[in-house]
Amino acid sequence: MSKETAPQNLTARILRLVGYLTDPRSGPGKLWMRFEGASTGVMTRLATSPRYLRFAGRGLKKMFHLHRDLVDLTEEVLHFWRVPTLGDLEEVRAQLRRAEDRLEITTTQLELALELLEKVQAELARSLRGAA
C-alpha cells in the first residue's frame, strides 16, 4: 500500500517552473541571463535615443488622439440613443453639488435672520412692557 501524495498547488508548480527557468545555474536560466543582459543594453540605448523618443512620442500622441476620438464617437452614439454619458452624469453631479452648496448657504442665512428676528422681537416686547 503506497501513500498517495497530495496534488501540488498549481501556483506552487508555476512558481517552481519560473524559478527553474530563471535560475542562473540552469540551462534555460543561463540563456535568460544572457537575453536579459542584452535586452537591458538595447533598452538603455533606446531610452536615450532622441530618434526613438520622437517616434514613441508620436505614437503615444496618436494613441491619445484615437482614444479621444473613440470617446467622442461613443458619446455621440449614446446621445443619439438618448442614453446619458459619463460626462453628462458628472455634469449633473456637479450641478447638484453646486445646488446643495447654495441651499446650505441659504439655510444658514435664514437661520441667522431668524435669530436676529427673535432678538428684535424680544427687544420690542421689553420696550413695550417698559413703556406700559
C-alpha positions in Angstrom: 0.0 0.0 0.0 1.6 3.2 -1.1 0.8 6.6 0.2 -0.8 9.0 -2.2 0.8 12.4 -2.3 -1.5 15.4 -2.2 -1.8 17.1 -5.6 0.5 20.1 -5.8 -0.9 23.6 -5.8 -0.9 25.0 -9.3 0.6 28.3 -8.1 3.5 26.4 -6.4 4.2 24.4 -9.6 4.2 27.6 -11.8 6.5 29.4 -9.4 8.8 26.4 -9.3 8.9 26.3 -13.1 9.6 30.1 -13.3 12.3 29.6 -10.7 13.9 26.9 -12.7 13.7 28.9 -16.0 15.3 32.0 -14.4 17.9 30.3 -12.1 21.4 31.3 -13.3 22.6 27.7 -12.7 20.1 26.0 -15.0 20.4 25.9 -18.8 17.4 28.0 -19.5 18.4 30.3 -16.7 21.8 30.9 -18.3 20.1 31.8 -21.6 17.7 34.0 -19.8 20.5 35.9 -18.1 22.2 36.5 -21.4 18.9 37.6 -23.0 18.2 39.9 -20.1 21.7 41.5 -20.2 21.5 42.1 -24.0 17.9 43.5 -23.8 18.9 45.8 -20.9 21.6 47.3 -23.1 19.3 47.7 -26.0 16.6 49.3 -23.9 19.2 51.7 -22.4 20.3 52.8 -25.8 16.6 53.2 -26.9 15.7 55.2 -23.8 18.4 57.7 -24.6 17.9 57.9 -28.4 16.2 61.1 -29.5 15.0 59.5 -32.7 13.3 56.6 -30.8 11.8 59.0 -28.2 10.4 61.2 -31.0 8.9 58.0 -32.7 7.5 56.8 -29.4 6.1 60.3 -28.6 4.3 60.5 -31.9 2.9 57.0 -31.4 1.6 58.0 -27.9 0.2 61.2 -29.2 -1.7 59.3 -32.0 -2.9 56.8 -29.5 -4.3 59.5 -27.2 -6.0 61.3 -30.1 -7.5 58.0 -31.2 -8.7 57.4 -27.6 -10.3 60.9 -27.5 -12.0 60.3 -30.9 -13.4 56.9 -29.8 -14.8 58.5 -26.6 -16.3 61.3 -28.7 -17.8 58.8 -31.1 -19.2 56.7 -28.2 -20.8 59.7 -26.7 -22.4 60.7 -30.0 -23.9 57.2 -30.3 -25.1 57.3 -26.8 -26.7 60.7 -27.3 -28.3 59.5 -30.5 -30.0 56.8 -28.5 -30.8 59.3 -25.7 -28.6 57.5 -23.2 -26.7 59.7 -20.7 -22.9 59.5 -20.9 -20.5 59.6 -18.1 -19.8 63.2 -18.9 -23.5 64.0 -18.7 -23.7 62.3 -15.3 -20.7 64.1 -14.0 -22.1 67.5 -15.2 -25.4 66.7 -13.4 -23.5 65.7 -10.3 -21.5 69.0 -10.3 -24.8 71.0 -10.8 -26.4 69.1 -7.9 -23.3 69.7 -5.7 -23.5 73.5 -6.5 -27.2 73.5 -5.7 -26.6 71.7 -2.4 -23.9 74.3 -1.5 -26.3 77.2 -2.4 -29.1 75.6 -0.3 -26.7 75.2 2.6 -25.7 78.8 2.4 -29.4 79.9 2.1 -30.3 77.8 5.1 -27.5 79.3 7.2 -28.5 82.8 6.2 -32.2 82.0 7.0 -31.2 80.7 10.5 -29.2 83.8 11.2 -32.1 86.0 10.0 -34.5 84.1 12.3 -32.1 84.6 15.3 -31.9 88.3 14.6 -35.7 88.5 14.2 -36.2 86.8 17.6 -33.8 89.3 19.2 -35.6 92.2 17.6 -39.0 90.8 18.8 -37.6 90.2 22.3 -36.3 93.8 22.5 -39.6 95.2 21.1 -41.5 93.2 23.8 -39.2 94.5 26.5 -39.6 98.1 25.3 -43.4 97.7 25.2 -43.5 96.3 28.7 -41.3 99.1 29.9 -43.5 101.8 28.3 -46.7 100.4 29.8 
